[in-house]
């Protein structure tokens, strides 16, 4: 018997994504112009992250709309995984941008150009306000979905970049030490890489049908075997369809004389209430039924 999953967590946050996307796109235009005019790599590096923000936020929004499509005969689980693919794409792009920024920073260490520091600070300050607003809007939802987490990381990276750009601009404005620009840019790249790597691993884990991190398999097995009328369990699988939508299948061996209807109801209540599993499929088997076990 199957129990249908709920809507994805990211679907609840489309309005927030649209607002942040609008702010980010507007500031991207301002920052590109400012970076070219001031000759600041730090500003252009931030603009590079802002570009991935725009693309990433747009991709996240498209993925949510796509994931809301109804299941079909060809896609019986629907399009939930579109959100995970968007998170994966965001992670890959951010890693690529970070590596490119490190390369550009190295070239500028060899020959640092003069930077118009005052204008650079002004542009970065505007960006800081935009990014802080975006973080406030997305903060709560970032813990509910990998897709939203990817979008939040995009905005967080740019907020940190804006702070760094302001600091570098102040240093260059007061001391004339133009190495601060590539030094700050390299720091940005190094800061973003490990956090993006975590997002990449989590996304790949979902695509590889990994067990949800919030589900303890030993506790789940013990809980199921403790249900009245259950003699044994095998072929247990638990995986993530998309963030906030966990699925489970298992073969349940009933005790002699147990009511399948009562056991099934108890099992569903047990796993959905205690293990955050929203989609369950249980195969009930009579005692003595033999089937080759190939899984847990």
PADRENVEX-199583 format. One line per 4 residues: number of its first residue (from 0); their letters; for each residue x, y, z of N, C-alpha, C, CB. Coordinates in pm, whole numbers. Glycine has a CB too. Layout:
% PADRENVEX-199583
NUM	a	X,Y,Z,X,Y,Z,X,Y,Z,X,Y,Z; ...
END
This chain:
% PADRENVEX-199583
0	xxxx	86,-120,0,0,0,0,88,123,0,-96,2,123; 53,225,-71,135,344,-83,68,464,-20,165,372,-229; 151,553,26,102,677,85,172,792,16,126,681,240; 98,881,-46,155,986,-129,231,1089,-47,47,1054,-209
4	xxxx	340,1143,-104,420,1243,-36,355,1380,-42,559,1248,-95; 407,1468,37,358,1605,39,429,1687,-67,378,1668,178; 386,1811,-85,454,1898,-180,591,1932,-125,371,2027,-206; 685,1964,-214,821,1993,-171,825,2122,-90,914,2002,-291
8	xxxx	926,2128,-1,940,2245,84,970,2370,2,1051,2222,187; 1049,2355,-103,1089,2472,-183,968,2538,-249,1191,2432,-289; 864,2461,-278,746,2516,-345,678,2625,-262,648,2406,-375; 699,2619,-131,637,2716,-42,709,2851,-44,633,2661,100
12	xxxx	821,2859,-112,905,2978,-102,927,3049,-236,1037,2942,-44; 840,3025,-332,858,3087,-464,853,3239,-458,752,3037,-559; 763,3292,-376,751,3438,-366,879,3502,-316,635,3476,-274; 942,3440,-216,1067,3492,-163,1177,3489,-268,1109,3412,-40
16	xxxx	1182,3379,-342,1284,3368,-447,1268,3477,-553,1276,3229,-512; 1146,3507,-591,1121,3608,-693,1169,3746,-647,972,3613,-729; 1144,3779,-521,1186,3909,-468,1338,3920,-469,1131,3930,-326; 1405,3816,-418,1551,3817,-412,1611,3820,-552,1604,3695,-335
20	xxxx	1551,3747,-644,1600,3746,-783,1592,3885,-843,1520,3647,-868; 1483,3957,-819,1469,4093,-873,1576,4187,-819,1331,4148,-841; 1598,4184,-687,1701,4269,-625,1839,4235,-680,1700,4252,-473; 1867,4106,-691,2000,4061,-733,2029,4100,-877,2012,3911,-716
24	xxxx	1932,4085,-965,1950,4120,-1105,1978,4269,-1120,1827,4080,-1187; 1905,4352,-1046,1925,4496,-1053,2065,4535,-1006,1820,4568,-968; 2109,4475,-896,2242,4510,-845,2353,4457,-935,2259,4456,-703; 2331,4342,-999,2431,4287,-1090,2467,4388,-1198,2381,4157,-1154
28	xxxx	2367,4451,-1254,2390,4551,-1359,2474,4667,-1305,2255,4604,-1415; 2438,4713,-1185,2513,4823,-1123,2657,4783,-1096,2445,4866,-991; 2678,4661,-1048,2812,4618,-1009,2904,4596,-1129,2804,4490,-929; 2851,4542,-1237,2933,4524,-1357,2983,4658,-1408,2852,4451,-1467
32	xxxx	2893,4755,-1413,2931,4889,-1457,3034,4948,-1361,2807,4981,-1466; 3010,4933,-1230,3102,4986,-1131,3238,4919,-1136,3045,4972,-995; 3242,4787,-1156,3368,4715,-1162,3453,4757,-1280,3343,4566,-1168; 3389,4777,-1394,3462,4820,-1514,3515,4962,-1497,3372,4811,-1640
36	xxxx	3433,5050,-1443,3474,5189,-1427,3586,5207,-1324,3354,5272,-1386; 3583,5127,-1215,3683,5141,-1109,3804,5051,-1128,3620,5113,-975; 3798,4959,-1225,3905,4862,-1251,3931,4772,-1130,4034,4935,-1290; 3827,4740,-1058,3841,4659,-938,3809,4513,-967,3750,4713,-827
40	xxxx	3908,4424,-945,3884,4281,-960,3788,4232,-852,4017,4203,-954; 3799,4289,-733,3711,4248,-624,3565,4272,-661,3746,4323,-494; 3537,4388,-721,3400,4417,-764,3357,4324,-876,3388,4562,-809; 3447,4301,-971,3414,4212,-1082,3399,4068,-1034,3521,4220,-1191
44	xxxx	3479,4030,-932,3465,3897,-873,3329,3884,-808,3578,3870,-771; 3290,3989,-737,3158,3990,-675,3050,3986,-782,3141,4114,-585; 3073,4058,-892,2977,4056,-1002,2966,3916,-1061,3017,4157,-1112; 3079,3844,-1065,3076,3706,-1113,2989,3619,-1025,3217,3649,-1119
48	xxxx	3003,3639,-892,2916,3565,-800,2771,3609,-816,2963,3584,-654; 2752,3738,-839,2615,3787,-856,2552,3728,-982,2614,3941,-863; 2635,3709,-1085,2585,3648,-1208,2539,3506,-1180,2694,3649,-1317; 2619,3431,-1102,2577,3295,-1067,2454,3300,-976,2692,3219,-997
52	xxxx	2444,3405,-894,2324,3422,-811,2200,3434,-899,2337,3545,-721; 2210,3522,-998,2095,3544,-1087,2058,3413,-1158,2126,3655,-1191; 2161,3347,-1213,2136,3221,-1280,2088,3114,-1184,2261,3173,-1349; 2150,3109,-1065,2113,3009,-967,1973,3029,-912,2212,3009,-854
56	xxxx	1939,3154,-882,1805,3183,-831,1700,3156,-937,1796,3328,-783; 1731,3195,-1061,1637,3168,-1170,1621,3018,-1192,1685,3236,-1301; 1734,2945,-1184,1730,2800,-1199,1649,2735,-1087,1872,2742,-1202; 1668,2785,-965,1594,2732,-851,1444,2754,-869,1642,2798,-721
60	xxxx	1409,2872,-920,1268,2905,-942,1208,2818,-1052,1252,3053,-977; 1283,2800,-1160,1237,2715,-1269,1220,2571,-1220,1335,2720,-1388; 1317,2527,-1139,1312,2389,-1088,1189,2367,-1000,1440,2357,-1009; 1155,2467,-918,1037,2455,-833,911,2442,-918,1025,2577,-738
64	xxxx	900,2528,-1019,783,2521,-1108,776,2386,-1180,788,2636,-1211; 893,2338,-1220,899,2210,-1289,861,2096,-1196,1040,2188,-1347; 909,2103,-1070,883,1998,-972,736,1988,-934,967,2021,-848; 662,2097,-957,520,2098,-922,432,2030,-1027,473,2240,-901
68	xxxx	494,1991,-1138,416,1920,-1239,365,1787,-1185,500,1897,-1365; 250,1747,-1231,192,1622,-1184,268,1502,-1241,43,1615,-1223; 262,1393,-1167,325,1270,-1212,257,1220,-1339,319,1162,-1101; 334,1151,-1422,282,1096,-1547,317,947,-1554,340,1171,-1670
72	xxxx	270,882,-1658,302,740,-1676,452,721,-1698,223,683,-1795; 517,821,-1755,661,813,-1778,742,859,-1657,699,898,-1899; 684,946,-1573,751,999,-1454,658,977,-1334,786,1154,-1470; 656,853,-1285,558,817,-1182,582,888,-1049,560,668,-1160
76	xxxx	704,934,-1024,732,1013,-904,720,1163,-931,872,979,-851; 684,1198,-1051,677,1340,-1085,814,1396,-1116,613,1418,-971; 832,1525,-1087,957,1594,-1124,1027,1654,-1002,927,1704,-1225; 1011,1587,-887,1072,1637,-764,1223,1659,-780,1046,1539,-651
80	xxxx	1289,1570,-851,1435,1575,-859,1488,1697,-936,1487,1449,-923; 1400,1770,-1003,1445,1891,-1073,1507,1989,-975,1326,1958,-1147; 1455,1995,-853,1510,2086,-752,1650,2044,-711,1419,2092,-630; 1674,1914,-700,1806,1864,-662,1907,1890,-774,1800,1713,-629
84	xxxx	1863,1874,-897,1951,1905,-1012,1988,2052,-1013,1883,1867,-1145; 1893,2139,-974,1923,2282,-968,2027,2311,-861,1794,2363,-941; 2015,2246,-745,2113,2264,-638,2250,2214,-683,2068,2190,-510; 2253,2103,-753,2379,2049,-805,2443,2144,-905,2356,1912,-870
88	xxxx	2361,2199,-994,2412,2294,-1093,2468,2419,-1026,2302,2333,-1192; 2398,2469,-923,2447,2585,-849,2583,2558,-788,2348,2624,-740; 2599,2440,-730,2726,2406,-666,2839,2399,-768,2713,2272,-592; 2814,2336,-882,2918,2323,-984,2960,2460,-1038,2868,2234,-1100
92	xxxx	2862,2546,-1064,2893,2679,-1116,2972,2761,-1014,2764,2753,-1155; 2932,2755,-888,3003,2830,-784,3148,2784,-770,2931,2817,-651; 3170,2655,-779,3307,2603,-772,3389,2655,-889,3307,2449,-771; 3330,2653,-1009,3400,2704,-1127,3434,2851,-1115,3317,2680,-1250
96	xxxx	3339,2931,-1068,3363,3075,-1052,3472,3100,-949,3234,3146,-1010; 3472,3025,-839,3572,3043,-734,3712,3014,-786,3540,2953,-614; 3725,2907,-864,3856,2872,-921,3903,2980,-1017,3849,2735,-993; 3811,3034,-1097,3848,3141,-1191,3894,3267,-1117,3730,3175,-1284
100	xxxx	3826,3300,-1009,3863,3418,-930,4003,3400,-872,3760,3443,-818; 4034,3280,-825,4168,3253,-773,4274,3274,-880,4177,3110,-717; 4243,3232,-1001,4336,3250,-1112,4357,3398,-1144,4286,3176,-1237; 4248,3473,-1151,4258,3617,-1179,4331,3690,-1067,4118,3677,-1199
104	xxxx	4310,3647,-945,4380,3709,-832,4530,3687,-844,4327,3653,-698; 4569,3568,-886,4711,3538,-905,4773,3631,-1009,4730,3392,-946; 4702,3653,-1120,4754,3741,-1224,4769,3884,-1172,4661,3739,-1347; 4677,3928,-1088,4684,4064,-1035,4789,4079,-926,4549,4106,-981
108	xxxx	4823,3972,-860,4934,3977,-766,5065,4008,-840,4946,3844,-688; 5075,3957,-961,5194,3982,-1041,5203,4127,-1087,5197,3889,-1161; 5088,4187,-1114,5087,4325,-1163,4959,4395,-1119,5102,4329,-1318; 4952,4440,-993,4827,4500,-943,4799,4636,-1007,4835,4516,-791
112	xxxx	4681,4654,-1068,4647,4782,-1130,4595,4881,-1026,4541,4762,-1241; 4597,5008,-1061,4541,5110,-972,4388,5101,-976,4590,5254,-1012; 4328,5111,-859,4183,5095,-846,4121,5222,-791,4149,4974,-756; 4006,5260,-846,3933,5377,-795,3856,5334,-669,3834,5435,-904
116	xxxx	3924,5349,-558,3878,5287,-433,3748,5348,-380,3985,5300,-328; 3731,5478,-390,3613,5542,-333,3486,5492,-400,3623,5695,-347; 3487,5492,-533,3370,5445,-606,3344,5297,-580,3387,5470,-756; 3454,5222,-564,3444,5079,-536,3371,5055,-404,3585,5016,-532
120	xxxx	3403,5133,-302,3340,5119,-170,3191,5151,-178,3409,5210,-67; 3157,5255,-253,3016,5295,-265,2933,5185,-329,3004,5425,-347; 2985,5129,-440,2913,5022,-510,2899,4899,-420,2986,4984,-641; 3006,4865,-349,3003,4748,-261,2905,4767,-145,3143,4719,-206
124	xxxx	2894,4890,-95,2801,4918,15,2656,4895,-28,2819,5062,66; 2626,4937,-151,2491,4912,-204,2467,4761,-214,2473,4979,-343; 2569,4690,-261,2557,4546,-273,2537,4478,-139,2678,4489,-340; 2604,4529,-36,2589,4472,97,2444,4481,144,2682,4543,196
128	xxxx	2381,4595,121,2242,4613,162,2150,4516,87,2197,4758,136; 2175,4500,-43,2094,4408,-124,2109,4265,-75,2133,4418,-273; 2233,4225,-47,2259,4088,-4,2205,4059,135,2406,4061,-8; 2216,4154,225,2161,4135,360,2009,4116,352,2197,4255,451
132	xxxx	1944,4198,268,1800,4184,250,1765,4046,195,1747,4294,156; 1843,4000,97,1819,3868,40,1838,3756,141,1911,3845,-78; 1940,3769,225,1965,3667,328,1851,3660,429,2097,3695,400; 1801,3776,468,1690,3779,564,1567,3710,506,1656,3926,603
136	xxxx	1544,3731,377,1427,3673,311,1440,3521,298,1408,3736,172; 1562,3472,270,1581,3330,241,1627,3247,360,1678,3315,130; 1666,3312,469,1729,3241,581,1645,3124,633,1755,3339,695; 1520,3149,663,1435,3045,722,1416,2928,626,1299,3103,759
140	xxxx	1391,2957,500,1363,2850,404,1488,2771,365,1300,2909,279; 1608,2824,395,1731,2755,357,1748,2623,430,1851,2843,383; 1683,2607,545,1693,2483,619,1590,2380,579,1683,2510,763; 1504,2413,483,1395,2325,445,1417,2252,314,1269,2403,437
144	xxxx	1515,2298,234,1530,2243,100,1672,2263,51,1430,2308,3; 1728,2162,-17,1862,2177,-76,1861,2284,-184,1910,2043,-134; 1752,2291,-258,1740,2393,-361,1746,2533,-299,1609,2375,-441; 1669,2555,-192,1670,2684,-124,1802,2707,-52,1554,2693,-26
148	xxxx	1863,2599,-4,1994,2611,60,2098,2660,-41,2037,2476,121; 2091,2607,-164,2182,2652,-269,2162,2799,-299,2163,2570,-395; 2036,2842,-307,2007,2984,-333,2058,3071,-218,1855,3005,-352; 2039,3024,-95,2085,3100,22,2237,3112,22,2038,3032,153
152	xxxx	2307,3003,-10,2453,3006,-17,2502,3106,-121,2508,2868,-48; 2428,3114,-232,2465,3211,-336,2463,3353,-278,2368,3200,-456; 2355,3387,-209,2341,3522,-154,2439,3544,-39,2197,3545,-106; 2459,3441,44,2555,3452,154,2696,3480,103,2556,3324,238
156	xxxx	2735,3411,-3,2869,3431,-58,2888,3574,-106,2894,3333,-174; 2783,3630,-165,2794,3768,-212,2790,3869,-99,2683,3797,-310; 2719,3839,8,2719,3928,123,2859,3938,182,2618,3879,230; 2925,3822,196,3062,3819,248,3158,3890,153,3108,3674,272
160	xxxx	3134,3871,24,3216,3938,-75,3204,4090,-64,3178,3893,-216; 3082,4138,-46,3060,4282,-35,3133,4339,85,2910,4312,-25; 3130,4267,198,3203,4313,317,3352,4320,288,3177,4220,438; 3403,4215,222,3544,4214,188,3583,4323,92,3582,4081,130
164	xxxx	3499,4348,-6,3527,4453,-104,3534,4590,-36,3420,4454,-216; 3442,4613,57,3443,4740,132,3573,4754,210,3321,4749,228; 3614,4645,277,3738,4648,355,3858,4674,265,3756,4516,431; 3863,4605,151,3974,4625,59,3975,4767,4,3967,4525,-57
168	xxxx	3855,4821,-25,3847,4958,-76,3896,5060,24,3705,4990,-115; 3861,5038,151,3907,5131,256,4059,5124,270,3839,5097,392; 4114,5004,265,4261,4988,274,4331,5061,160,4299,4839,273; 4282,5041,38,4345,5105,-78,4326,5256,-75,4289,5047,-208
172	xxxx	4211,5298,-26,4182,5442,-20,4272,5513,80,4037,5465,16; 4303,5446,190,4383,5510,297,4532,5485,285,4336,5462,431; 4572,5375,221,4715,5341,216,4772,5334,75,4739,5209,285; 4684,5319,-26,4733,5305,-163,4792,5168,-190,4837,5410,-192
176	xxxx	4768,5071,-100,4822,4935,-117,4723,4854,-202,4846,4866,23; 4751,4845,-333,4656,4786,-427,4658,4634,-429,4683,4838,-563; 4750,4576,-353,4748,4430,-340,4626,4383,-261,4877,4381,-272; 4562,4474,-190,4444,4437,-111,4333,4383,-201,4393,4558,-31
180	xxxx	4324,4433,-324,4217,4391,-416,4229,4243,-453,4219,4477,-542; 4343,4198,-509,4354,4055,-542,4359,3966,-417,4477,4031,-626; 4415,4019,-307,4422,3940,-184,4281,3908,-133,4502,4016,-75; 4196,4010,-135,4057,3991,-92,3984,3895,-187,3984,4127,-87
184	xxxx	4007,3908,-316,3942,3822,-414,3980,3675,-392,3979,3866,-556; 4108,3651,-364,4153,3514,-337,4087,3459,-211,4307,3509,-322; 4073,3543,-110,4007,3502,14,3862,3462,-9,4015,3613,116; 3796,3537,-96,3656,3506,-128,3646,3367,-191,3598,3613,-223
188	xxxx	3733,3342,-288,3731,3213,-356,3756,3098,-261,3833,3211,-467; 3852,3114,-171,3887,3009,-76,3776,2987,27,4017,3043,-5; 3705,3094,62,3597,3081,161,3478,3006,105,3554,3219,209; 3446,3032,-21,3326,2974,-80,3343,2827,-114,3289,3051,-205
192	xxxx	3463,2785,-153,3484,2648,-202,3438,2538,-106,3629,2630,-231; 3480,2538,21,3439,2426,107,3289,2420,132,3510,2435,240; 3223,2535,144,3079,2537,167,3003,2488,44,3033,2678,204; 3053,2525,-71,2990,2479,-195,3011,2329,-212,3045,2555,-316
196	xxxx	3126,2280,-169,3157,2138,-178,3057,2055,-96,3302,2111,-130; 3018,2107,20,2919,2039,104,2785,2029,31,2902,2113,238; 2743,2140,-30,2619,2140,-107,2626,2040,-221,2588,2280,-161; 2741,2033,-288,2760,1941,-399,2745,1796,-351,2899,1962,-463
200	xxxx	2808,1763,-238,2801,1627,-184,2658,1589,-144,2894,1612,-65; 2587,1685,-82,2449,1657,-41,2360,1633,-162,2394,1773,44; 2379,1710,-267,2298,1693,-388,2325,1558,-454,2327,1807,-487; 2453,1522,-462,2488,1394,-522,2435,1279,-437,2641,1381,-537
204	xxxx	2437,1298,-304,2384,1196,-214,2237,1167,-240,2403,1238,-71; 2159,1270,-267,2017,1252,-298,2001,1179,-431,1944,1388,-301; 2077,1221,-531,2067,1159,-663,2110,1013,-662,2151,1236,-764; 2197,976,-567,2242,837,-555,2153,756,-460,2386,833,-506
208	xxxx	2034,810,-428,1937,742,-344,1991,716,-203,1896,611,-408; 2070,808,-151,2126,793,-17,2018,803,90,2233,897,7; 2047,743,206,1954,750,319,1947,893,371,1997,653,431; 1829,947,401,1818,1083,456,1900,1094,585,1670,1118,485
212	xxxx	1972,1204,600,2060,1219,715,1984,1224,847,2142,1343,701; 1854,1259,842,1777,1267,965,1713,1133,1002,1669,1373,950; 1735,1030,923,1677,899,951,1786,803,998,1605,843,826; 1772,751,1120,1863,650,1174,1806,513,1139,1881,667,1330
216	xxxx	1876,440,1052,1822,314,1002,1806,209,1112,1912,260,893; 1898,207,1208,1889,110,1317,1766,138,1403,2016,113,1404; 1741,265,1431,1623,302,1509,1495,275,1433,1630,450,1549; 1498,301,1302,1380,275,1219,1347,127,1220,1403,325,1075
220	xxxx	1448,42,1200,1426,-103,1199,1370,-150,1333,1557,-177,1166; 1429,-102,1441,1383,-141,1574,1239,-97,1598,1474,-81,1682; 1206,23,1550,1071,76,1568,968,-7,1492,1065,222,1523; 1002,-44,1369,909,-124,1287,889,-262,1348,962,-137,1142
224	xxxx	998,-325,1392,988,-458,1451,913,-457,1584,1127,-517,1471; 902,-338,1643,830,-327,1769,680,-310,1752,883,-212,1846; 635,-294,1628,491,-280,1603,421,-414,1626,465,-229,1458; 311,-413,1696,237,-535,1726,191,-604,1597,116,-504,1817
228	xxxx	220,-732,1588,181,-809,1470,292,-826,1369,64,-744,1404; 407,-758,1389,521,-770,1296,618,-875,1349,592,-633,1278; 647,-974,1266,742,-1079,1304,883,-1047,1254,697,-1215,1249; 892,-995,1132,1025,-967,1075,1010,-864,963,1093,-1098,1022
232	xxxx	1122,-812,917,1123,-715,807,1247,-737,723,1117,-568,860; 1235,-721,592,1352,-727,504,1328,-637,384,1380,-873,458; 1429,-623,299,1425,-535,182,1380,-394,220,1330,-592,75; 1446,-338,320,1415,-203,366,1495,-100,286,1447,-189,517
236	xxxx	1426,-1,234,1490,109,161,1432,242,208,1470,92,7; 1517,339,230,1473,475,263,1556,571,181,1485,505,418; 1492,664,113,1565,758,30,1492,892,23,1584,701,-111; 1556,989,-41,1500,1123,-52,1453,1147,-194,1605,1230,-10
240	xxxx	1325,1183,-210,1276,1222,-342,1323,1363,-374,1122,1214,-349; 1300,1453,-279,1354,1588,-283,1352,1637,-139,1271,1684,-380; 1408,1753,-113,1418,1800,25,1280,1806,91,1484,1939,29; 1269,1741,206,1143,1741,279,1048,1631,238,1077,1871,262
244	xxxx	1084,1549,139,997,1440,93,1079,1311,94,938,1470,-51; 1069,1237,203,1141,1110,217,1048,994,186,1200,1096,359; 1103,889,128,1024,772,90,1082,646,151,1017,758,-63; 997,546,167,1040,420,229,965,303,168,1019,424,382
248	xxxx	1034,190,147,969,65,110,1025,-45,200,991,31,-41; 943,-145,228,988,-257,311,894,-376,295,997,-215,460; 949,-495,313,870,-616,315,849,-654,462,941,-732,235; 725,-670,502,691,-696,641,634,-838,655,589,-591,694
252	xxxx	696,-920,739,646,-1054,766,556,-1047,888,765,-1156,789; 430,-1087,872,331,-1080,979,339,-1201,1072,190,-1068,920; 303,-1180,1197,291,-1290,1290,164,-1369,1259,291,-1239,1437; 163,-1494,1301,48,-1579,1278,-77,-1516,1339,72,-1720,1335
256	xxxx	-183,-1500,1257,-308,-1447,1306,-317,-1296,1311,-334,-1501,1438; -210,-1224,1276,-210,-1078,1281,-299,-1021,1171,-67,-1022,1267; -364,-908,1199,-450,-840,1102,-365,-748,1015,-562,-760,1174; -362,-779,887,-282,-697,795,-324,-552,794,-290,-753,655
260	xxxx	-455,-528,800,-506,-391,798,-459,-312,919,-659,-391,792; -464,-373,1037,-421,-305,1160,-271,-282,1162,-462,-386,1282; -196,-382,1118,-50,-369,1114,-9,-259,1018,16,-502,1074; -72,-256,902,-38,-155,802,-65,-14,854,-117,-178,674
264	xxxx	-179,6,918,-213,136,974,-113,177,1082,-355,134,1032; -75,82,1168,21,111,1274,159,145,1219,31,-7,1370; 199,73,1116,330,98,1053,336,238,993,358,-7,945; 234,275,920,233,407,858,236,518,961,110,422,769
268	xxxx	157,503,1067,157,604,1173,292,612,1241,48,574,1275; 355,499,1261,483,494,1331,594,565,1254,523,349,1357; 609,532,1127,722,587,1051,700,732,1010,747,502,927; 575,771,982,551,909,942,561,1004,1061,415,922,877
272	xxxx	522,958,1178,524,1044,1297,663,1058,1356,429,991,1401; 744,952,1348,871,951,1419,994,965,1330,882,826,1496; 980,946,1199,1099,945,1113,1089,1037,991,1125,805,1066; 992,1125,990,979,1224,882,975,1159,744,1094,1322,889
276	xxxx	904,1048,733,887,979,606,744,1002,560,919,826,620; 729,1058,441,596,1099,394,537,1006,288,603,1238,339; 620,918,232,572,828,126,615,686,163,628,869,-16; 520,598,193,554,463,237,491,358,147,510,442,381
280	xxxx	565,250,127,514,134,55,554,8,133,568,129,-93; 455,-66,185,481,-186,261,424,-308,188,422,-175,403; 504,-410,173,456,-539,120,438,-633,239,556,-599,14; 314,-673,265,284,-760,378,294,-906,333,144,-730,436
284	xxxx	365,-986,414,387,-1127,379,343,-1216,494,535,-1152,344; 282,-1329,460,240,-1426,561,360,-1504,613,134,-1522,501; 354,-1555,735,463,-1638,788,490,-1756,697,430,-1687,930; 615,-1786,672,651,-1897,585,670,-1858,440,547,-2002,594
288	xxxx	628,-1735,404,649,-1689,267,799,-1666,247,567,-1559,237; 857,-1729,148,1001,-1720,127,1030,-1644,0,1065,-1860,121; 1120,-1547,13,1165,-1470,-102,1311,-1437,-80,1080,-1340,-121; 1390,-1448,-184,1532,-1420,-170,1553,-1275,-125,1606,-1448,-302
292	xxxx	1629,-1258,-17,1657,-1124,34,1788,-1074,-23,1663,-1124,188; 1780,-960,-92,1900,-904,-155,1938,-770,-96,1878,-889,-303; 1858,-720,0,1885,-590,58,1874,-600,210,1787,-483,2; 1875,-484,277,1868,-480,424,1740,-546,476,1876,-336,473
END
